[in-house]
């Protein structure tokens, strides 16, 4: 499908800044009209052939620049339950990147040039969200240590306690990214997303962005969610016993019961910079603005800047030395 | 290039400020020429009293010329006295208990005071070297360096030892050279006006290297990103619901140990100046050979 402007016929996109559908051609707000088109081979606007990858659900026609949402990939089993619409637009994302890496001295000259940044695209990344009701029981022994001094003697008192814990933990929407192309570790670093503005899925939010369907079924990815739930439960148990200086476990048991699953699309800006035949991807959380990515290193710049710092310091210190010796 | 200058603008600014300040300070703190001699009560124009006749007339003239030039540069009188006579009786007449090594001190101090040497005022800034080549009956030849006023303040015991050591290198073989070197050494010691900080050359180098390494390391630290979720991020209500929470005290044990304490004490040092028979303060020190 394509969102057309009723006023001018242009391609209407979702504008994060305005929080509404926006026509960049006539600046109309919410002037969109859905133009259904079920083809996955041709652009519904200009008819040019489009090549879409296996998991792509939204893309941009290379020929006419219109943003296309592929109906069949947001229907049926592929229909997301929830969506977090982009809150950060392209200009804001560019600004965030520039600010984040402004102080990185050794990045290559063109790293944050506008020309390169313009190629940045917003993508809706598929996530599985798992709900768990966890029960954690613990039985063990803990010690508390107290020391004090009287005269020349230091006393150490060790108190022993019997510890019992039985707690329910209600895990809500633990996210696991369902895109093979996105690095798991990086997607974990993108978290957290603010769930309070999570919305029921609406296709209009996808206009203007790239999109993917889940690459892998929820069952296959569940171990990652369970792992997260387990680690968090462990940390919460530990936290409840933080008053003790040492703990011995007699018995403990964690039960995890899945009680909910949803399929959601989360917004991520992706900027890929190529340098010396290597790709450096940067990801910006489309909702919170958090940046994840490793900057490329320009050895030439490192040498030049290092030499400058050295020369300047050496000159200043030598002058200072001369002044100190004369005064 | 624009980016480069923008990035280093503060560094370059600091460099410029330091450079300008240094140049200004170096220019304004040029070893300044001493003012005119203001002592009008000095009883003599003579500076070289070669009573022992170790120098030729020509050498004395050269020495006088050299002294005259150095005096105006450092603003202090430089007096040279050679003797060839026992000072035992002379010194004991002032102080019956004086030891052999102090005979020359008494003579030198009195000589200085009687002639009212001093660049700025009578018995003021100046230095007097007395070498008595007469071998006293204890078998030694004694030399004394008498310092007064700002010269007294400038010369530490170590510096006195130093300059006399150098004087002794040629005193027997080439007296003229010994005295000439002495006059120059006085000038160098006085011109090097006491701050006495001489930093080794490698210090700026090493520090610059450290700063550079820190700069590079700081800028190389390249983390992908920090984890910003915690164990409560996905917990409804932010907290687990406690069904049971018990912390029952069972028993306790107490152990004790004795703490050893120690104490320490410091030492002390000293040094000093003296007052001559006429009441003027002099510094100084002697050597013998």
Interface residues (C-beta under 8 A of the other chain):
Chain A: X104 X105 X106 X109 X136 X141 X142 X149 X152 X153 X154 X155 X156 X157 X158 X159 X160 X161 X162 X163 X164 X165 X166 X167 X168 X169 X170 X171 X172 X173 X174 X175 X185 X186 X188 X189 X191 X192 X228 X229 X231 X232 X233 X235 X236 X239 X240 X290 X291 X292 X293 X294 X295 X297 X302 X304 X305 X306 X308 X309 X310 X312 X313 X314 X315 X316 X317 X318 X319 X320 X321 X322 X323 X324 X325 X326 X327
Chain B: X3 X4 X7 X8 X11 X12 X14 X15 X18 X19 X21 X22 X25 X26 X29 X195 X197 X198 X199 X203 X204 X205 X207 X208 X209 X211 X212 X215 X216 X219 X220 X222 X223 X224 X225 X226 X227 X228 X229 X230 X231 X232 X233 X234 X235 X236 X237 X240 X241 X242 X243 X244 X245 X246 X247 X248 X249 X250 X251 X252 X253 X254 X255 X256 X257 X258 X259 X260 X261
